[in-house]
Amino acid sequence: MAFINQNLILLKILLFTFYGALGCLMTFLTVHMRFIGLNIKEITWINSILPLTSLVGPPMVGMLADKLGHYKTITVICMSLCAVLHTALLFVPSYKISPPMAPTLSVRCNNEGAALVLDACGHECPDPVPFVSTSFNMSGCRVSCSQQEQGISINEPSEMLTPSQVKMCFYKAESKAICQVLREEQDTLEFNQSLSLRKGEGSAICQYPLQHFTIESTDYTSLTCHLANQHCEVICNATEQVNGTRLLQNPVCSTVTGNPELTLWLYFGIRSLAEMMTSILVSLLEAVALTMVHQHKGDYGREKMWGLIAVGVFSPLAGYLMDKGVGTFGTYSYAPAFYVFDGLMLVTGAVTLALPIEVQVQRKSLMNALSQLIRTSELSVLLFLMTLLGTFWGYLKTFVYVYLEDLGASWLLIGLTVTMGIIPSLPFLYKSVAVVKYCGHHYLIMLAFVGYCIRFTGFSYITNPWWAFLLESLELFTLHLMNVSAATLAYTLAPKTFVATAQSLVWVSHYNIGRCLGTFIGGYLLDIYGNVRVFQSAAVAAAICAVIYLSLHQLIKYINARKNIQPKPQPARENGNIPNGHYTPLSLADERF
């Protein structure tokens, strides 16, 4: 205990429980979104907007804290709201859409003619490709009659007419009709011309008249069925024969269980408020940590390590509990993660009340400081680089867990990937000052791009989710050391009156703007090209960024070195003599010319 700062023990517990709570839940939020029915487009849209909604919370609470001065009370209230709102996500009603199936296709024939009839399940009727012949198997023919009851037509199989009482008449061009008794065996309809669309009574009932078709190598122009009852018709099952492309029976029919719009908007409303509370708490508790470390002469990096350790512990613990189904009920398979989250938030609130500190949160105007900060060109470049890195990070953190789940990863394995991203980083963070001093800020940022290149490439080739452990260990470079390097570089570049503002800009560039871009762009491309191609494209993009950044840095470093070269001293001549030990710079000696 001699090496532990006694005044910072409560701070360590606070950071341990708070970031442990966030780690055990945030890891599984994306896969939970898909579990309740949200598709990739909806997940992309929600995760793209959430970083923007989080920008509003901290300034509002900063004003409230300035006005009221009750910091602990406001913090505990925000913690309570954060816990309640996140827990409410568990009870958002889910919806389910069954996999698409081919729509029902039939051949219907009566006294007026015959047609292929397609029930498009509410979708628009497909237009057949022009000048493409196709064929359909026709089988199971039966007679169906409608009964008029109070103006409603009800179709049901007829018991009065049998197939032997129905005549099907086939017409040839300029010939008499060939009539025969309705056959129940299978026939194949081959169309010699492209089908034409004629909409039926409903917008989703599509009719394609039987014209210019072939049955058993005989060409016909049309078909009719002679029935004594005008309310009756012949209905035969039809199936499109696939010859490369389906013209009609593409998979479009699905069954929807639940209310997709209610699920989407209710989840988005609750999640945006919950994310806002999280952003507020992070800013408030960071103010606590910085203030206490300064007051008690601690090491900020070592205090933050406790938060990372907690994420590495509780994320796999939540995954293990979900795999075992501990405390689950009904369809709430993700309940254990919320149990751990709520328990840790409760402890965090109690520790906050016990902290011997009162922090007056001061609001900083980013807009007022931006004009002065932007004049520092190297800081502007840093913010641009942080946005690029945040774009890569945003895509990975949004979609990589869904990708691993598709590869068959258990919830425990997904939680352990978070741990594997933290464990290698702990010794480097403990000595982060020495690491940054030895490697240099710019080379660590360049290594972050290289790390993303390797991670994206690896994810595009793995088929076993356990390989993700090796790839996630590269967060040492892509996140943790990069954060330390960017924060210390921003501190060096920014005017000392705007240090806090510069740190805020670095945070916003990476975790808000970059995350928003990464989720939106990555989700859009993912929906078109799939995970593997997007991963490979991102790897190429990261490699290009690394090469350009390293080349520009080396070029600028070379130019600056050339500018700072001191001329070699030359002996000063006095009347042609060189005094012993007397030298002047070359530029001064050359003045004699």
NULUMFI-225108 format. One line per field, with one value per residue (C-alpha): residue number from 0; residue in three letters; chain; x negated, y negated, z. Coordinates in steps of 0.1 Angstrom, whole numbers. Example, Ala and Ser with C-alpha at 12.3 -4.5 7.8 and 13.67 -1.06 7.14 Angstrom:
! NULUMFI-225108
pos = c(0	1)
code = c(ALA	SER)
unit = c(A	A)
X = c(-123	-137)
Y = c(45	11)
Z = c(78	71)
//
This chain:
! NULUMFI-225108
pos = c(0	1	2	3	4	5	6	7	8	9	10	11	12	13	14	15	16	17	18	19	20	21	22	23	24	25	26	27	28	29	30	31	32	33	34	35	36	37	38	39	40	41	42	43	44	45	46	47	48	49	50	51	52	53	54	55	56	57	58	59	60	61	62	63	64	65	66	67	68	69	70	71	72	73	74	75	76	77	78	79	80	81	82	83	84	85	86	87	88	89	90	91	92	93	94	95	96	97	98	99	100	101	102	103	104	105	106	107	108	109	110	111	112	113	114	115	116	117	118	119	120	121	122	123	124	125	126	127	128	129	130	131	132	133	134	135	136	137	138	139	140	141	142	143	144	145	146	147	148	149	150	151	152	153	154	155	156	157	158	159	160	161	162	163	164	165	166	167	168	169	170	171	172	173	174	175	176	177	178	179	180	181	182	183	184	185	186	187	188	189	190	191	192	193	194	195	196	197	198	199	200	201	202	203	204	205	206	207	208	209	210	211	212	213	214	215	216	217	218	219	220	221	222	223	224	225	226	227	228	229	230	231	232	233	234	235	236	237	238	239	240	241	242	243	244	245	246	247	248	249	250	251	252	253	254	255	256	257	258	259	260	261	262	263	264	265	266	267	268	269	270	271	272	273	274	275	276	277	278	279	280	281	282	283	284	285	286	287	288	289	290	291	292	293	294	295	296	297	298	299	300	301	302	303	304	305	306	307	308	309	310	311	312	313	314	315	316	317	318	319	320	321	322	323	324	325	326	327	328	329	330	331	332	333	334	335	336	337	338	339	340	341	342	343	344	345	346	347	348	349	350	351	352	353	354	355	356	357	358	359	360	361	362	363	364	365	366	367	368	369	370	371	372	373	374	375	376	377	378	379	380	381	382	383	384	385	386	387	388	389	390	391	392	393	394	395	396	397	398	399	400	401	402	403	404	405	406	407	408	409	410	411	412	413	414	415	416	417	418	419	420	421	422	423	424	425	426	427	428	429	430	431	432	433	434	435	436	437	438	439	440	441	442	443	444	445	446	447	448	449	450	451	452	453	454	455	456	457	458	459	460	461	462	463	464	465	466	467	468	469	470	471	472	473	474	475	476	477	478	479	480	481	482	483	484	485	486	487	488	489	490	491	492	493	494	495	496	497	498	499	500	501	502	503	504	505	506	507	508	509	510	511	512	513	514	515	516	517	518	519	520	521	522	523	524	525	526	527	528	529	530	531	532	533	534	535	536	537	538	539	540	541	542	543	544	545	546	547	548	549	550	551	552	553	554	555	556	557	558	559	560	561	562	563	564	565	566	567	568	569	570	571	572	573	574	575	576	577	578	579	580	581	582	583	584	585	586	587	588	589	590	591	592)
code = c(MET	ALA	PHE	ILE	ASN	GLN	ASN	LEU	ILE	LEU	LEU	LYS	ILE	LEU	LEU	PHE	THR	PHE	TYR	GLY	ALA	LEU	GLY	CYS	LEU	MET	THR	PHE	LEU	THR	VAL	HIS	MET	ARG	PHE	ILE	GLY	LEU	ASN	ILE	LYS	GLU	ILE	THR	TRP	ILE	ASN	SER	ILE	LEU	PRO	LEU	THR	SER	LEU	VAL	GLY	PRO	PRO	MET	VAL	GLY	MET	LEU	ALA	ASP	LYS	LEU	GLY	HIS	TYR	LYS	THR	ILE	THR	VAL	ILE	CYS	MET	SER	LEU	CYS	ALA	VAL	LEU	HIS	THR	ALA	LEU	LEU	PHE	VAL	PRO	SER	TYR	LYS	ILE	SER	PRO	PRO	MET	ALA	PRO	THR	LEU	SER	VAL	ARG	CYS	ASN	ASN	GLU	GLY	ALA	ALA	LEU	VAL	LEU	ASP	ALA	CYS	GLY	HIS	GLU	CYS	PRO	ASP	PRO	VAL	PRO	PHE	VAL	SER	THR	SER	PHE	ASN	MET	SER	GLY	CYS	ARG	VAL	SER	CYS	SER	GLN	GLN	GLU	GLN	GLY	ILE	SER	ILE	ASN	GLU	PRO	SER	GLU	MET	LEU	THR	PRO	SER	GLN	VAL	LYS	MET	CYS	PHE	TYR	LYS	ALA	GLU	SER	LYS	ALA	ILE	CYS	GLN	VAL	LEU	ARG	GLU	GLU	GLN	ASP	THR	LEU	GLU	PHE	ASN	GLN	SER	LEU	SER	LEU	ARG	LYS	GLY	GLU	GLY	SER	ALA	ILE	CYS	GLN	TYR	PRO	LEU	GLN	HIS	PHE	THR	ILE	GLU	SER	THR	ASP	TYR	THR	SER	LEU	THR	CYS	HIS	LEU	ALA	ASN	GLN	HIS	CYS	GLU	VAL	ILE	CYS	ASN	ALA	THR	GLU	GLN	VAL	ASN	GLY	THR	ARG	LEU	LEU	GLN	ASN	PRO	VAL	CYS	SER	THR	VAL	THR	GLY	ASN	PRO	GLU	LEU	THR	LEU	TRP	LEU	TYR	PHE	GLY	ILE	ARG	SER	LEU	ALA	GLU	MET	MET	THR	SER	ILE	LEU	VAL	SER	LEU	LEU	GLU	ALA	VAL	ALA	LEU	THR	MET	VAL	HIS	GLN	HIS	LYS	GLY	ASP	TYR	GLY	ARG	GLU	LYS	MET	TRP	GLY	LEU	ILE	ALA	VAL	GLY	VAL	PHE	SER	PRO	LEU	ALA	GLY	TYR	LEU	MET	ASP	LYS	GLY	VAL	GLY	THR	PHE	GLY	THR	TYR	SER	TYR	ALA	PRO	ALA	PHE	TYR	VAL	PHE	ASP	GLY	LEU	MET	LEU	VAL	THR	GLY	ALA	VAL	THR	LEU	ALA	LEU	PRO	ILE	GLU	VAL	GLN	VAL	GLN	ARG	LYS	SER	LEU	MET	ASN	ALA	LEU	SER	GLN	LEU	ILE	ARG	THR	SER	GLU	LEU	SER	VAL	LEU	LEU	PHE	LEU	MET	THR	LEU	LEU	GLY	THR	PHE	TRP	GLY	TYR	LEU	LYS	THR	PHE	VAL	TYR	VAL	TYR	LEU	GLU	ASP	LEU	GLY	ALA	SER	TRP	LEU	LEU	ILE	GLY	LEU	THR	VAL	THR	MET	GLY	ILE	ILE	PRO	SER	LEU	PRO	PHE	LEU	TYR	LYS	SER	VAL	ALA	VAL	VAL	LYS	TYR	CYS	GLY	HIS	HIS	TYR	LEU	ILE	MET	LEU	ALA	PHE	VAL	GLY	TYR	CYS	ILE	ARG	PHE	THR	GLY	PHE	SER	TYR	ILE	THR	ASN	PRO	TRP	TRP	ALA	PHE	LEU	LEU	GLU	SER	LEU	GLU	LEU	PHE	THR	LEU	HIS	LEU	MET	ASN	VAL	SER	ALA	ALA	THR	LEU	ALA	TYR	THR	LEU	ALA	PRO	LYS	THR	PHE	VAL	ALA	THR	ALA	GLN	SER	LEU	VAL	TRP	VAL	SER	HIS	TYR	ASN	ILE	GLY	ARG	CYS	LEU	GLY	THR	PHE	ILE	GLY	GLY	TYR	LEU	LEU	ASP	ILE	TYR	GLY	ASN	VAL	ARG	VAL	PHE	GLN	SER	ALA	ALA	VAL	ALA	ALA	ALA	ILE	CYS	ALA	VAL	ILE	TYR	LEU	SER	LEU	HIS	GLN	LEU	ILE	LYS	TYR	ILE	ASN	ALA	ARG	LYS	ASN	ILE	GLN	PRO	LYS	PRO	GLN	PRO	ALA	ARG	GLU	ASN	GLY	ASN	ILE	PRO	ASN	GLY	HIS	TYR	THR	PRO	LEU	SER	LEU	ALA	ASP	GLU	ARG	PHE)
unit = c(A	A	A	A	A	A	A	A	A	A	A	A	A	A	A	A	A	A	A	A	A	A	A	A	A	A	A	A	A	A	A	A	A	A	A	A	A	A	A	A	A	A	A	A	A	A	A	A	A	A	A	A	A	A	A	A	A	A	A	A	A	A	A	A	A	A	A	A	A	A	A	A	A	A	A	A	A	A	A	A	A	A	A	A	A	A	A	A	A	A	A	A	A	A	A	A	A	A	A	A	A	A	A	A	A	A	A	A	A	A	A	A	A	A	A	A	A	A	A	A	A	A	A	A	A	A	A	A	A	A	A	A	A	A	A	A	A	A	A	A	A	A	A	A	A	A	A	A	A	A	A	A	A	A	A	A	A	A	A	A	A	A	A	A	A	A	A	A	A	A	A	A	A	A	A	A	A	A	A	A	A	A	A	A	A	A	A	A	A	A	A	A	A	A	A	A	A	A	A	A	A	A	A	A	A	A	A	A	A	A	A	A	A	A	A	A	A	A	A	A	A	A	A	A	A	A	A	A	A	A	A	A	A	A	A	A	A	A	A	A	A	A	A	A	A	A	A	A	A	A	A	A	A	A	A	A	A	A	A	A	A	A	A	A	A	A	A	A	A	A	A	A	A	A	A	A	A	A	A	A	A	A	A	A	A	A	A	A	A	A	A	A	A	A	A	A	A	A	A	A	A	A	A	A	A	A	A	A	A	A	A	A	A	A	A	A	A	A	A	A	A	A	A	A	A	A	A	A	A	A	A	A	A	A	A	A	A	A	A	A	A	A	A	A	A	A	A	A	A	A	A	A	A	A	A	A	A	A	A	A	A	A	A	A	A	A	A	A	A	A	A	A	A	A	A	A	A	A	A	A	A	A	A	A	A	A	A	A	A	A	A	A	A	A	A	A	A	A	A	A	A	A	A	A	A	A	A	A	A	A	A	A	A	A	A	A	A	A	A	A	A	A	A	A	A	A	A	A	A	A	A	A	A	A	A	A	A	A	A	A	A	A	A	A	A	A	A	A	A	A	A	A	A	A	A	A	A	A	A	A	A	A	A	A	A	A	A	A	A	A	A	A	A	A	A	A	A	A	A	A	A	A	A	A	A	A	A	A	A	A	A	A	A	A	A	A	A	A	A	A	A	A	A	A	A	A	A	A	A	A	A	A	A	A	A	A	A	A	A	A	A	A	A	A	A	A	A	A	A	A	A	A	A	A	A	A	A	A	A	A	A	A	A	A	A	A	A	A	A	A	A	A	A	A	A	A	A	A	A	A	A	A	A	A	A	A	A	A	A	A	A	A	A	A	A	A	A	A	A	A	A	A	A	A	A	A	A	A	A	A	A	A	A)
X = c(0	-30	-30	8	19	44	63	70	85	121	112	98	130	151	133	133	171	181	161	168	205	201	179	202	231	217	201	234	257	252	259	289	302	302	317	348	352	333	316	282	296	315	284	263	287	290	253	246	269	261	226	243	270	242	227	257	256	223	227	263	253	222	245	268	238	225	258	267	233	245	221	225	263	263	239	259	291	274	262	298	311	283	291	329	327	302	323	353	336	341	379	382	406	390	402	393	394	394	369	383	401	413	448	478	481	511	528	564	588	625	649	632	596	566	537	508	518	491	498	469	474	480	450	453	459	426	422	409	377	386	378	369	387	396	416	438	448	486	501	528	557	590	623	630	663	670	702	716	724	734	713	682	668	656	636	638	634	665	682	707	682	655	625	642	670	647	634	602	600	567	567	543	539	565	577	605	601	589	610	603	613	594	563	549	514	485	480	453	461	434	439	427	430	423	451	472	485	522	530	559	584	558	526	506	525	507	520	501	524	517	508	485	474	464	476	461	444	477	480	512	524	548	567	603	621	658	677	715	712	699	687	663	628	600	570	537	506	477	440	415	387	354	332	306	330	364	387	416	410	382	382	403	429	422	443	438	444	445	443	411	417	425	394	372	384	388	353	338	355	344	309	302	312	291	261	265	264	233	215	224	211	179	172	182	162	131	133	133	103	82	90	82	50	39	48	32	2	12	7	37	26	23	57	73	58	84	112	96	91	128	138	116	131	168	173	165	183	215	210	205	237	257	243	253	288	283	314	329	367	389	372	349	316	295	308	276	256	281	280	242	246	272	252	220	238	254	219	206	234	225	188	196	215	185	159	143	145	167	160	172	176	165	179	156	168	154	165	147	115	117	104	73	67	72	42	20	17	2	31	55	37	40	77	80	60	81	112	98	88	122	138	120	128	165	170	152	170	204	202	173	193	222	196	182	217	223	190	205	189	205	213	184	160	173	167	132	122	126	104	77	77	69	44	15	20	17	-21	-25	1	-17	-49	-31	-52	-84	-68	-57	-91	-109	-87	-74	-39	-38	-51	-26	2	-12	-13	24	31	8	27	60	47	36	69	91	71	73	110	116	99	107	133	129	140	112	87	102	82	50	65	81	48	37	59	27	17	51	67	48	13	29	51	22	1	29	37	1	-6	25	13	-20	-6	23	19	19	51	69	56	90	106	79	85	123	117	95	121	150	130	124	153	181	174	152	175	205	187	174	208	226	201	193	229	238	210	217	253	240	208	208	183	153	150	156	129	104	112	107	74	62	75	56	24	26	32	1	-21	-10	-13	-47	-60	-47	-61	-95	-95	-85	-111	-138	-128	-129	-162	-177	-164	-180	-215	-241	-268	-303	-325	-353	-383	-380	-407	-423	-447	-452	-460	-438	-438	-442	-408	-388	-359	-328	-298	-302	-276	-295	-329	-314	-305	-340	-328)
Y = c(0	-23	-27	-35	-71	-68	-100	-84	-51	-62	-77	-43	-26	-52	-47	-10	-7	-34	-22	14	7	-9	19	47	31	11	42	59	30	35	72	65	40	68	92	70	69	38	44	31	-1	-10	-1	-23	-52	-50	-47	-76	-100	-91	-108	-140	-139	-134	-168	-186	-171	-182	-220	-219	-202	-225	-255	-238	-230	-265	-279	-256	-246	-212	-190	-157	-160	-166	-137	-112	-123	-118	-84	-74	-85	-67	-35	-38	-47	-20	6	-5	6	42	38	22	45	65	73	101	104	139	147	137	164	167	153	175	181	198	202	191	198	191	185	152	164	174	157	162	147	136	125	100	97	60	52	37	62	72	63	92	87	80	105	132	165	184	215	226	259	262	289	296	281	277	259	231	211	179	173	138	130	94	82	101	127	158	184	220	254	265	297	294	294	320	317	341	315	287	283	264	250	241	217	217	189	191	226	240	245	278	286	313	324	307	327	330	341	317	296	272	237	222	186	177	139	118	116	86	72	65	55	72	59	54	34	65	90	92	108	119	131	165	155	172	201	237	270	303	287	272	235	218	182	183	205	206	228	236	237	237	215	180	176	206	208	233	227	246	243	227	227	207	228	211	207	183	155	155	132	133	154	135	138	109	123	120	123	94	100	69	32	22	-15	-14	6	-17	-51	-39	-24	-55	-79	-60	-53	-89	-101	-73	-82	-118	-108	-87	-116	-139	-115	-109	-147	-152	-123	-132	-166	-148	-126	-155	-176	-149	-139	-175	-180	-148	-147	-115	-101	-105	-76	-52	-62	-56	-21	-10	-19	2	31	30	31	61	79	71	74	111	117	103	125	155	149	145	177	195	178	166	145	145	146	149	134	112	130	99	93	104	76	51	66	61	26	15	30	12	-21	-18	-14	-43	-66	-57	-63	-96	-108	-97	-116	-144	-169	-196	-205	-236	-227	-255	-258	-264	-280	-260	-285	-314	-295	-278	-308	-310	-273	-269	-292	-264	-244	-214	-212	-213	-184	-165	-170	-158	-127	-120	-123	-97	-74	-79	-69	-35	-31	-39	-13	14	7	7	37	60	77	84	99	121	132	143	163	182	163	168	138	148	147	113	100	115	97	65	79	88	53	40	65	58	20	19	20	-5	-29	-25	-38	-59	-90	-71	-53	-86	-102	-72	-67	-102	-114	-113	-78	-65	-80	-65	-31	-35	-36	-5	12	6	19	52	55	49	73	100	96	100	134	151	178	187	159	169	153	120	121	115	87	70	69	43	18	11	-10	-19	-33	-34	-47	-68	-85	-92	-105	-127	-142	-150	-164	-186	-198	-208	-225	-244	-278	-273	-293	-268	-235	-222	-234	-216	-184	-187	-191	-161	-140	-153	-147	-111	-99	-120	-132	-102	-77	-92	-91	-56	-42	-60	-53	-18	-9	-21	-2	29	31	30	50	70	73	88	63	34	47	51	16	1	19	3	-31	-28	-18	-47	-71	-56	-60	-96	-106	-91	-106	-141	-139	-129	-155	-183	-170	-171	-206	-219	-202	-219	-253	-248	-238	-261	-271	-258	-284	-300	-317	-355	-373	-405	-420	-386	-370	-344	-350	-317	-304	-332	-321	-338	-324	-318	-343	-370	-360	-361	-397	-406	-396)
Z = c(0	3	-35	-37	-34	-6	-17	-51	-40	-44	-79	-89	-78	-96	-129	-125	-119	-144	-174	-164	-167	-201	-214	-204	-223	-252	-267	-272	-282	-320	-319	-296	-323	-348	-323	-320	-358	-370	-403	-414	-430	-398	-376	-398	-396	-359	-352	-377	-359	-323	-322	-333	-306	-280	-289	-272	-238	-222	-229	-215	-183	-180	-180	-154	-132	-135	-125	-96	-84	-71	-91	-72	-73	-111	-117	-97	-114	-148	-137	-127	-160	-179	-161	-166	-203	-211	-193	-212	-244	-232	-233	-268	-286	-314	-348	-372	-409	-423	-451	-486	-505	-541	-545	-554	-592	-609	-642	-642	-670	-677	-706	-715	-716	-695	-677	-654	-621	-596	-560	-555	-517	-517	-540	-575	-603	-620	-656	-676	-695	-732	-759	-734	-737	-705	-695	-666	-652	-649	-626	-600	-620	-602	-605	-581	-579	-561	-540	-538	-502	-494	-523	-513	-537	-518	-538	-527	-545	-564	-555	-584	-613	-618	-642	-666	-670	-680	-715	-723	-758	-774	-804	-833	-858	-885	-873	-854	-816	-802	-771	-747	-712	-684	-677	-642	-652	-655	-687	-696	-710	-732	-743	-778	-771	-741	-715	-712	-679	-672	-636	-619	-594	-566	-570	-560	-582	-615	-646	-677	-705	-721	-757	-782	-761	-768	-752	-762	-792	-805	-809	-797	-797	-767	-743	-728	-704	-710	-677	-672	-642	-650	-614	-618	-632	-636	-613	-619	-599	-619	-612	-632	-647	-640	-670	-656	-645	-628	-646	-622	-591	-574	-536	-524	-501	-463	-432	-407	-370	-349	-358	-375	-373	-336	-329	-349	-336	-300	-299	-315	-291	-260	-273	-283	-248	-232	-254	-244	-207	-213	-230	-201	-175	-194	-195	-159	-145	-167	-149	-116	-125	-138	-108	-82	-100	-100	-64	-51	-75	-92	-127	-150	-173	-145	-131	-165	-166	-140	-163	-191	-168	-158	-195	-200	-170	-173	-210	-212	-179	-194	-225	-204	-184	-216	-231	-199	-198	-163	-153	-188	-191	-222	-252	-232	-240	-233	-198	-180	-196	-183	-148	-146	-161	-135	-106	-115	-121	-87	-71	-92	-79	-43	-48	-65	-34	-12	-33	-12	-40	-55	-91	-107	-144	-166	-201	-229	-261	-290	-316	-299	-297	-331	-351	-330	-329	-367	-373	-359	-392	-375	-351	-380	-397	-364	-363	-399	-390	-360	-381	-406	-377	-362	-395	-394	-357	-361	-388	-368	-336	-352	-375	-364	-336	-360	-384	-357	-347	-384	-382	-352	-323	-289	-267	-244	-273	-284	-249	-248	-279	-260	-233	-259	-271	-236	-220	-244	-239	-201	-198	-226	-210	-176	-193	-219	-214	-221	-251	-267	-261	-276	-307	-313	-318	-355	-358	-333	-353	-385	-368	-360	-398	-403	-375	-391	-424	-408	-388	-419	-440	-413	-408	-446	-446	-412	-412	-375	-351	-326	-350	-340	-307	-326	-346	-317	-298	-324	-306	-287	-318	-333	-302	-269	-279	-306	-280	-257	-287	-301	-266	-258	-293	-291	-257	-272	-303	-288	-270	-233	-229	-251	-240	-229	-261	-282	-263	-268	-306	-307	-289	-311	-343	-335	-314	-329	-364	-374	-358	-377	-410	-405	-396	-424	-452	-440	-435	-470	-486	-465	-477	-514	-513	-481	-452	-470	-498	-475	-451	-481	-494	-459	-456	-488	-477	-444	-461	-485	-455	-437	-468	-476	-439	-435	-468	-460	-425	-437	-464	-440	-415	-442	-453	-417	-411	-442	-430	-396	-408	-393	-417	-410	-392	-412	-399	-399	-418	-405	-431	-445	-412	-393	-356	-336	-323	-338	-361	-374	-392	-429	-438	-420	-434	-469	-465	-477	-512)
//
